[in-house]
Amino acid sequence: MVKWPARSPRWRAGRLLISAGSVVWKSSYGKQEVALPTDLLQTGFRSPSLREAVAINPGSRIAECDSSDGEVLIAVMPSELDHVVTALDKA
């Protein structure tokens, strides 16, 4: 799930698509794709807060990222965390 507070205060379900030089978020509902900022930089990881755990899986981990467009939060399950870190480092 992704949350981009500058665009929407809600968590959005979907998939992280990785291609040569870009990271795109594809929504689970509909065909909407959103290109994440090219200067996205992962700054930390954390567990969901109690409030966030209502909207996302409480066992997930949240990758906190910064960019010129503001903060982006990406929630993933621990088993997929290495793939996300690798994708964000290459972007």
Residue frames as qw, qx, qy, qz and C-alpha x, y, z in Angstrom:
[[0.000, 0.891, 0.454, 0.000, 0.00, 0.00, 0.00],
 [0.428, 0.200, -0.002, 0.882, 1.15, 3.53, -0.60],
 [0.146, -0.882, -0.399, 0.206, 0.35, 6.83, 1.05],
 [0.423, 0.269, 0.118, 0.857, 1.42, 10.10, -0.52],
 [0.145, -0.644, -0.529, 0.533, 0.22, 12.77, 1.93],
 [0.024, -0.360, 0.191, 0.913, 0.81, 15.61, -0.55],
 [0.271, -0.029, -0.663, -0.697, -1.71, 13.98, -2.92],
 [0.688, -0.373, -0.426, -0.454, -4.07, 12.04, -0.67],
 [0.334, -0.540, 0.580, -0.509, -4.33, 11.37, 3.07],
 [0.913, -0.068, 0.217, -0.338, -5.47, 7.78, 2.46],
 [0.400, -0.344, 0.820, 0.223, -3.61, 4.50, 2.01],
 [0.705, 0.454, -0.209, -0.503, -4.01, 3.06, -1.49],
 [0.810, -0.113, 0.572, 0.061, -3.76, -0.64, -2.32],
 [0.646, 0.719, -0.189, -0.175, -1.69, -1.64, -5.32],
 [0.921, -0.039, 0.145, 0.358, 1.60, -2.94, -6.62],
 [0.169, -0.813, 0.347, 0.436, 5.02, -1.44, -7.05],
 [0.849, 0.474, 0.178, 0.151, 6.15, -1.83, -10.67],
 [0.400, -0.692, 0.374, 0.469, 9.85, -1.53, -11.34],
 [0.767, 0.585, 0.174, 0.198, 11.24, -0.78, -14.79],
 [0.664, 0.170, -0.012, 0.728, 14.46, 0.68, -16.13],
 [0.236, 0.170, -0.120, 0.949, 14.97, 3.85, -14.12],
 [0.394, -0.330, -0.045, -0.857, 11.41, 4.30, -12.87],
 [0.029, -0.186, -0.911, 0.366, 9.15, 3.10, -10.09],
 [0.394, -0.225, -0.349, -0.820, 5.41, 3.15, -10.73],
 [0.288, 0.089, 0.783, -0.544, 2.50, 2.47, -8.39],
 [0.345, -0.150, -0.693, -0.614, -0.34, 0.55, -10.06],
 [0.510, -0.167, 0.359, -0.764, -3.63, 0.77, -8.21],
 [0.196, 0.068, 0.975, -0.072, -5.40, -2.48, -7.32],
 [0.345, 0.639, 0.625, -0.286, -8.68, -0.86, -8.31],
 [0.437, 0.871, 0.048, -0.221, -8.89, 0.33, -11.89],
 [0.834, 0.336, 0.078, 0.430, -6.01, 0.87, -14.27],
 [0.035, -0.983, 0.118, -0.138, -4.55, 3.98, -12.71],
 [0.824, -0.017, -0.145, 0.548, -0.74, 4.11, -12.58],
 [0.141, -0.988, 0.058, -0.037, 1.19, 6.82, -10.78],
 [0.697, 0.402, -0.324, 0.498, 4.89, 7.40, -11.38],
 [0.607, -0.711, -0.167, 0.313, 6.65, 7.90, -8.07],
 [0.055, 0.966, -0.225, -0.119, 9.14, 10.78, -7.95],
 [0.810, 0.445, -0.297, 0.241, 12.46, 10.04, -9.63],
 [0.188, 0.574, -0.541, 0.585, 14.36, 11.47, -6.66],
 [0.809, -0.478, -0.113, -0.323, 12.62, 9.17, -4.17],
 [0.314, 0.467, -0.712, 0.419, 15.02, 8.39, -1.32],
 [0.756, -0.434, -0.486, -0.060, 14.27, 5.79, 1.36],
 [0.006, -0.674, 0.401, -0.620, 15.01, 7.37, 4.76],
 [0.232, -0.277, 0.782, -0.508, 13.83, 4.74, 7.21],
 [0.503, -0.213, -0.785, -0.291, 11.58, 1.85, 8.19],
 [0.269, -0.175, 0.582, -0.747, 9.05, 1.50, 10.95],
 [0.009, 0.344, 0.938, -0.047, 6.08, -0.54, 12.12],
 [0.172, -0.576, -0.446, -0.663, 2.59, 0.88, 11.59],
 [0.177, -0.176, 0.471, -0.846, 1.09, 3.01, 14.35],
 [0.249, 0.302, 0.857, -0.337, -2.12, 1.79, 15.98],
 [0.429, 0.615, 0.167, -0.641, -4.10, 4.22, 13.83],
 [0.341, 0.513, -0.618, -0.489, -2.37, 3.06, 10.62],
 [0.092, -0.100, 0.991, -0.020, -2.87, -0.61, 11.56],
 [0.510, 0.432, 0.546, -0.504, -6.62, -0.13, 11.09],
 [0.568, 0.691, -0.106, -0.434, -6.08, 0.65, 7.38],
 [0.531, 0.553, -0.639, -0.070, -3.09, -1.58, 6.62],
 [0.887, -0.138, -0.433, 0.077, -1.87, -4.97, 7.80],
 [0.457, -0.857, 0.207, -0.118, -0.44, -4.49, 11.32],
 [0.861, -0.254, 0.316, 0.308, 2.34, -6.97, 10.50],
 [0.630, 0.672, 0.107, 0.374, 3.64, -4.85, 7.62],
 [0.510, -0.420, 0.001, 0.751, 6.60, -2.49, 7.64],
 [0.285, 0.931, 0.221, -0.060, 6.48, 1.06, 6.37],
 [0.625, 0.074, 0.155, 0.762, 9.29, 2.40, 4.21],
 [0.015, -0.901, -0.190, 0.391, 9.51, 6.16, 4.77],
 [0.600, 0.252, 0.351, 0.674, 10.72, 7.99, 1.67],
 [0.016, -0.771, -0.099, 0.628, 11.41, 11.63, 0.87],
 [0.517, 0.379, 0.487, 0.593, 11.39, 13.42, -2.46],
 [0.087, 0.015, 0.073, 0.993, 11.08, 16.90, -3.89],
 [0.416, -0.377, -0.492, -0.665, 7.30, 16.26, -4.04],
 [0.565, -0.498, 0.278, -0.596, 7.15, 15.46, -0.32],
 [0.355, -0.296, 0.855, -0.234, 6.96, 12.37, 1.84],
 [0.748, 0.102, -0.477, -0.451, 5.88, 9.00, 0.41],
 [0.503, -0.328, 0.728, -0.331, 5.06, 6.01, 2.62],
 [0.660, 0.210, -0.628, -0.355, 5.13, 2.46, 1.23],
 [0.661, -0.326, 0.550, -0.394, 3.72, -0.37, 3.37],
 [0.664, 0.315, -0.646, -0.205, 4.95, -3.87, 2.58],
 [0.929, -0.355, -0.010, -0.100, 5.03, -7.23, 4.26],
 [0.441, -0.721, 0.510, 0.160, 8.41, -8.21, 5.80],
 [0.778, 0.057, 0.571, 0.256, 8.90, -10.99, 3.22],
 [0.542, 0.705, 0.310, 0.336, 8.86, -8.37, 0.41],
 [0.263, -0.927, 0.035, 0.267, 10.93, -5.73, 2.19],
 [0.548, -0.361, 0.490, 0.574, 14.23, -6.67, 0.51],
 [0.439, 0.464, 0.602, 0.479, 12.65, -6.36, -2.95],
 [0.018, 0.953, 0.290, 0.081, 11.31, -2.89, -2.17],
 [0.429, -0.779, 0.221, 0.401, 14.63, -1.69, -0.73],
 [0.558, -0.062, 0.581, 0.588, 16.44, -2.93, -3.82],
 [0.305, 0.688, 0.545, 0.370, 13.91, -1.22, -6.12],
 [0.134, -0.979, -0.140, 0.068, 14.16, 2.08, -4.27],
 [0.522, -0.588, 0.354, 0.507, 17.98, 2.00, -4.32],
 [0.496, 0.136, 0.623, 0.590, 17.98, 1.48, -8.11],
 [0.212, 0.835, 0.496, 0.107, 15.39, 4.15, -8.86]]
